[in-house]
């Protein structure tokens, strides 16, 4: 396994999968802004409240964290894999919230 930095996304993903809830905050710092932009883009032009995108992102991230802790995702997931997973969950939650 490659030597990973204490600040890498995969490091915090593995920490979260081991039950470290503080790691979720680090993942949020890395992905949160991009997820909000994705949700807003997906809901653009649709009848929505201002909070719909934010609600969808928060719900998506909470679901992601729960699923990580359950072991639903591959242990060797990298930052690109995690972005794809989070993006998919966020888009689905955004459309459902709409």
C-alpha positions as CSV (number, residue, x, y, z in Angstrom):
1,X,0.0,0.0,0.0
2,X,1.3,3.5,-0.8
3,X,2.3,5.7,2.1
4,X,-0.7,8.0,2.6
5,X,-0.6,11.5,4.2
6,X,-2.4,12.2,7.4
7,X,-4.5,14.7,5.4
8,X,-5.6,12.5,2.5
9,X,-9.2,11.8,1.7
10,X,-8.6,8.1,1.7
11,X,-7.0,8.4,5.2
12,X,-10.1,10.1,6.5
13,X,-12.4,7.6,4.7
14,X,-10.6,4.7,6.4
15,X,-10.8,6.5,9.7
16,X,-14.5,7.0,9.3
17,X,-14.9,3.3,8.3
18,X,-13.2,2.5,11.6
19,X,-15.8,4.6,13.5
20,X,-13.9,7.9,13.9
21,X,-16.7,10.4,13.6
22,X,-14.2,13.3,13.5
23,X,-13.1,12.0,10.1
24,X,-16.5,12.9,8.7
25,X,-15.8,16.6,9.3
26,X,-12.6,16.4,7.3
27,X,-14.4,14.6,4.5
28,X,-17.1,17.3,4.6
29,X,-14.4,20.0,4.4
30,X,-13.1,18.4,1.2
31,X,-16.4,17.5,-0.5
32,X,-19.1,19.7,1.0
33,X,-18.8,22.8,-1.2
34,X,-18.6,20.7,-4.4
35,X,-21.7,18.6,-3.3
36,X,-23.7,21.8,-2.7
37,X,-22.8,23.1,-6.2
38,X,-23.8,19.7,-7.7
39,X,-27.1,19.7,-5.9
40,X,-27.9,23.3,-6.9
41,X,-27.0,22.6,-10.5
42,X,-29.2,19.5,-10.6
43,X,-32.1,21.5,-9.1
44,X,-31.6,24.6,-11.2
45,X,-34.8,25.7,-13.1
46,X,-37.0,23.4,-10.9
47,X,-39.6,24.6,-8.5
48,X,-37.6,24.6,-5.2
49,X,-37.0,26.2,-1.9
50,X,-33.7,27.8,-1.2
51,X,-32.9,25.1,1.3
52,X,-33.7,22.1,-0.9
53,X,-30.1,21.7,-2.2
54,X,-28.6,22.2,1.3
55,X,-31.1,19.7,2.7
56,X,-30.3,17.2,0.0
57,X,-26.6,17.5,0.5
58,X,-26.8,17.1,4.3
59,X,-29.0,14.1,3.9
60,X,-26.7,12.6,1.3
61,X,-23.6,13.1,3.4
62,X,-25.3,11.6,6.5
63,X,-26.3,8.6,4.5
64,X,-22.8,8.3,3.1
65,X,-21.3,8.3,6.6
66,X,-23.7,5.7,7.9
67,X,-23.0,3.5,4.9
68,X,-19.2,3.9,5.3
69,X,-19.5,2.8,9.0
70,X,-21.6,-0.2,7.9
71,X,-18.9,-1.2,5.4
72,X,-21.0,-0.7,2.3
73,X,-18.2,0.7,0.2
74,X,-14.9,-0.9,-0.8
75,X,-12.0,-0.3,1.7
76,X,-9.7,0.6,-1.1
77,X,-11.9,3.4,-2.5
78,X,-9.9,6.5,-3.5
79,X,-10.9,10.2,-3.7
80,X,-12.3,9.7,-7.2
81,X,-14.4,6.7,-6.1
82,X,-15.6,8.6,-3.1
83,X,-16.6,11.6,-5.2
84,X,-18.6,9.4,-7.6
85,X,-20.4,7.7,-4.7
86,X,-21.1,11.0,-3.0
87,X,-22.2,12.6,-6.2
88,X,-24.6,9.8,-7.0
89,X,-26.1,9.9,-3.5
90,X,-26.4,13.7,-3.7
91,X,-28.1,13.8,-7.1
92,X,-30.6,11.1,-6.0
93,X,-31.4,12.9,-2.8
94,X,-31.7,16.3,-4.6
95,X,-34.2,14.9,-7.0
96,X,-36.1,13.1,-4.2
97,X,-36.2,16.4,-2.1
98,X,-37.5,18.2,-5.1
